[in-house]
Amino acid sequence: MQQQPKHGRLFWLGNAVLALAAVFLLFIDQVAQWLGTGAMALWMGMAALGVYLIVKDGGK
């Protein structure tokens, strides 16, 4: 009997995006100097995309 993988490709892609967003927070000060308030909007977009991908996967 072969087991199905618990999480699909979108789950892992979402986690990768969230990890990138976490690393982004480490450098938010430098990025904010370049982009201004757009840096926070970019971070929020990355976090939202990561969560969306994880939820869309639905444990397939």
Buried (B, 14 or more C-beta within 10 A) or exposed (E): EEEEEEBBEBBBBBBEBBEBBEEBEEEBEEBBEEEEEEBEEBBEEBBEBBBEBBEEBEEE
